[in-house]
Amino acid sequence: MTDYYATLGVSRDASTEEIKRAYRKLARQHHPDVAGADNADKFKEIAAAHEVLSNAEKRQMYDMGQYPGAGGGGGGAGAGFGFSDIFETFFQAAAGGGGAGRGPASRTRRGQDALLRISLELSEAAFGVSKDIEVETAVICTTCQGSCCRPGTSPTTCEVCHGRGSVQRMARSFLGQVMTTSACANCSGFGTIITDPCTECAGEGRVRTRRTVRVNVPAGVDDGTRIKLTGQGEVGPAGGPPGDLYVEVREKRHPLFTRRGDDLHCTTELPMTAAALGTVLELETLDGVRELDIRPGTQPDEIVTLKGLGIGHLNGGGRGDLHVHVQVTVPTKLDDSQETLLRELAGLRGEERPEARLSPAGNGVFSRLREKLHGR
């Protein structure tokens, strides 16, 4: 595997800025339009190293040995004539091309897509929010406006291929001599040569910088949701059209509410007297304080639902619900008067010595909770 760090002359823990400076220095030295066509392969290797190491995700894949473009591969200028050349020649002839090639390659290419992650509070995911985020990406070079040339200059026609971007040669095969077409090594297939590249972008037509992008997050997004921002990714080489930016949502844990789909769940403690007699509680929700009606005789682990106080539905109107799980608390210490009152109540209800009433384990707390959640 090609050592891209050695190619740029930086350490494996080099920062993005160090990689950028090293690339600019080497690109100015080895650009074919400056150092000659013999340096075309060296310049391509430098550009490939920069393309990988300046991108966080590609660099991570490369460091793990998983980046597909990191392999050495490929024959040099002296590689022999292969079967692909033969068949390409015959297909071109059959199509009427006569081996004339497809014309010069364009320096302008589409930029890469980018991925960023943002953290949202539960309320932001519930109602939606607009956020400004900073993106480190490639933008068009303001000095050359993507032309890759120093201001006031322009590319010159290649003297070898005369602007075609390709050259023809005779090669021997088991079928005899055939005419093949290949990219012009002098201009790298572009048909033109940049004799005076822009010093700001090293002839690439784009530079890396930080810019601010506004993200409109719709109500109802969940952890892992990706939002696509068309045309907000990296600008391509030579001022090419930008790729897309994907923003992935990471939802923060809320101290009170637990999310299940578009519904919210929380727990409230209730004295046994309030559960028996009924009451009205003031409950803090995402929409502010709301009243929670506790009916008389509310049982432990019962669920009281507040409609429409959950998360907004992502693909439609309306919202989920807020489910409040009631925990009935029993006093552990009673003074004399309280104990006397409870004993009198037990006597009135005939509960001085209650009988043990056993039931299957499936009819306990978890069973009741499951039945509430599933509407049974």
N, C-alpha and C positions, 0 to 999 in steps of 0.2 A: 504494500500500500504506500502511495506517495506521502512523504512527510511534509504536509503543508506548513507546519511550523518552521521547519528548516528552510522551506522555499522562501518564506518571508523573513527569515532570520530573527524570529521572536521565540520567547519561551512558551511552554505549554500553558502557563498561567497568565499570559499577557492579557491586558485589558483590550476592550474594543477600540479605544482610542490609539493604543500602541500599534495594534494591527492595522488600523487605518493609516497611520503615519508611515509605517513600513511599506505598505502597499503603494502609497503615493510616490515615495522615494524610488522604489524599484520600477514602478510603471513609467516614470519619466526617463529612467535610464535604458529600459529595454523595449520601449514601444517601437514596433517595426517601422513606423513612419519617421522615427528619430534615429534608431540604431541600425536600421536596415532589415531586409527581409530575413536574414539569417537568424534574427532574434525572435521571429514570429512564434516558434514553439515555446521559447522561454517566457515570452509575454503571456501566452495562453496559460501556462502553468502558474504564473504569478496571479493572473486574473481568477483562475479556478480556486487557488488557495484563499484569496480574499473573499470570493463569493461564499465559500463554506465557513471560514472562521469568523466572518463579520456577522453571520446570522446565528443567533443563540441556539435555535433548534437544530440547524444543520451541524453546528460545531459539536453539540452534545452527541448527535448520532455518529459523527466522525470519530470523536474521542472513544466511543464505544465500539468502533470498528464496524458500524452498520451503515455508514453513508455510501450509497451505490456509486456516487461519482468519485470516490476516493481511491479507487483502484488504479494501478499503473496502466495496464491494458493498452491496446492499440499499437500498430506498427509505426516506425519512424519514416523519414523521407525515403529511405532506401528499401522500404517494404516491397515484396514481390507482387506481381500481378496475380490477383485472385479470381475465384469463380464469380464473386459478386460483381467485379468489374466487367467480366465477360458478359454475364446475363444482362447487366444494366445497359451495356452497349447495344446488345441485340434488341432489347425492349425499346430503347430509344429509336433505333432504326425502324422497328416495326410501327412505332407511333409517328413516324415521319420526322423525328427530330434530327436524324442524321448525326447524332453525337454533339449537337450544338449546345447542350446544357440547358439550364433553366434560367439563365440570366444572373446578374450580380445579386449577392445576398444583401439584405437590408441590415444596416447597423441598428436600426430601431427595432426593439423587441418589447413585448409586454412585460411589466414588472411582476414580481412574485406576490402571492398573497401573504398576509401576516396574521398572527394570532396573539391577542392580548387577553388578560383576565382582570376582571374588576370585582371588588367585594361590595355587596349590598346589604343594608339592614333589612330586616323582615318587612318593615313598613314600606320601604322603597320597592321591594318585590311585590307587595300587595297592591300598591296604588300606581306604580310606575314612576319614573324619574328621568330627568335629563342630567347628564354628567359630562364634564369636560375632562378628558384624559390626555396625558402626554404620550406621544408615540415617537420612538426613535426609528427613523425610516429613511429611505432614499427619496430625495426630491430633485426636481430638475435644477441643473446648475444655472444660477442667475447670471453668471459671467458670460457663458457661451450660449445660454438658452437651449441647451440640448444639442447644439451642432457639433460638439466635441472639439471645435477649432478655436484657436485664439481669436478674440474679436478682431474683425477686419480681414480675416483670412477665410479660405474655403478649401475643401478637399480638391485634389488634383487627380486627373484621370491616370490610371495605372498604365505605364508604358509597356508592360509585359503583355497584359491581356486586352489592352485598349478599351477598358471599361466593361468588358463582358463578365469579369469575375471568374472566368474559367479558362483553362488552356487545354489543348488537345495534344495527345502524344500517341506514337505508335508503340504497341507492346506485342510481345510474342506470347502465343498460347498454343495449346495442342491443336487448335483450329487454324493456326497460322498467325499472320500479323493482323491485328485489329486496331482500330482507332478508339482511344478512350478519352473521356473528358473528366477533368478533375479541377478542384478549386485552385485558383491562382495563388501560389505561395507568396508572391510579392505583395499582394494586397489582401491576403487572407480571404479571397472570394468576394470582397466588397466592390471591386471594380474601381475604387478610388483610394487615394492615400492621403492621410492627414499629415501634411508635412510640418505643421506647426500646431500641435495639440494644445488645448486649453490647460493652463497651469493650475487652475483651481480644482478641476475634476480629473486631471491627468488623462484627458481625452476620452473620458467615459460618458460625458454628457449629463451626469447626475452626481450628487454629493449626499452624504448622510448628515442628518440633522434631527433636532427634536422639534415637533410641532404639536399643536393642540387640536384635538378632534372632539366634537360634541356627539355623544351617544344618547339617543332617545330610547330608554328602556321601557317597554310596554308593561302594563300591569299583568301580574300572573306568571312572570318568569320564575323558573325553578333553578335549583342548583344544577349547573352543567348546561343550561340553555345557551346556545350560541346565536348572537345577533350579527347579521351580515351588513357591512357598510360598503356598498359597491363603489369601487374606484378610490378607496381610501388607503390602499396598500402601497407598496413600493413603486415608484416610477421606474420604468424599464430603461435599459441602456440606450444611449443616444436620445434621451427624452421620450422614450416609448410610453405607451399608455400605462397607467398604474394598475396594479392588481387590486384585490379586494382585501378589506380588513375584517376579521372575525373577532368579536368580543365575547368571551365566555364568562358567564355569571357564576360567582361563588357567593352563596348566601350565608351570612353570619348566623351563628346560633343566638337565639333570643333567650333572655334570662327567665321569661315567664311562659311563653307560648311555644308549643311544639307543632310543627306543620306536618300534615298528612294530606298530600294532594293540595286541594284548594281549601281544605278545612283546617281550623286551628283548635288545639286542645290545651286546657290549663286546669289547675286544681285549686279549689278553695276549701278552707277549713270552716266548719260550722258547729257551734255548740249543740249538744243534744237537745237542749230546751228549744232552741230556734228551729231545729229540724222537726221537732214534734209539733210545735205551735205554728210554724211557718213565719216567714219574714221577708223583707226586701233588702237586698244587699246592693251597695254601690261598687261596681266592678270597673277597673281600669282596662280599656280595650284599645285597639289600634285607632279607633274612632273617638277616643276620649272616654269619659266616665259614662257608663250605662247602668240602668237598674236591672238587677237579677231577681226575679220573683221565685222565692222558695215556698213551695206549697206545704201545708201542714202534713206531717207524716213522711217527710222525705227520708229515704233510707240511705245508709252508708253506701258509697260508691255509685250512687245514682248520678245520671248525667242530665244536666239542664242545658238546652240548646238555645243560643241566640242566633236567629236567622240573619243571614246576609252580613255578618261581621267578620268573615274570613278573608281569604285571598281572592282578588279579582280573577275571573276566568280569562285565560290568555287568548283564546280564539272566539270570544263572544262576550256579551254583556252579562251583568250579574256578578255575584260573589259567592264564595263558599260560606260555611257557617262556623260559629264559635261554640265549641262544646266544653262545658264547665263540669268537671268531675268533682262531686261533693264528698268530702271526707268529714264524717261526724266525729267530733272529739268528745271523749268521756272524761269528766273531772277525776283527778287522782287524789285530791285532798278536799275534804268537806269539813266545815265547822259544825258545831252541834246543831244549830238551827237548820242548816241545809240538810244534814243527815236526817233530822226529824221529819222534815217536809217530804223527803224522798221515801222514807219508810211509810209515811201516811199514804203517799201516792201508790206505792207498791201494794199496800193493803187494800186500797180502793179498787185496784185493778186485779186483785187476787194473784199477785206475783211475788208474794213473800218467799215461796219455795217453788220456783218454776221447774217444770219437767224438762229433761234433756230431749231435744227433738233432733235426731240425726237425719242427714240427707246425703246423697252421693256427692263426691267431691266435684263432679262436673256441674253441680248446681250452685257453686260458690261464686266468689267475686269475679273471677275471670270469665266464667260462663255468662254472667249477667252483662259484663262489659261487652263481650262479643255479640250478644243478642242486641244490645243497644246500638252498636256500630252498624250492624247489618239489618237493622229494622225488624228483628224477629221478636 
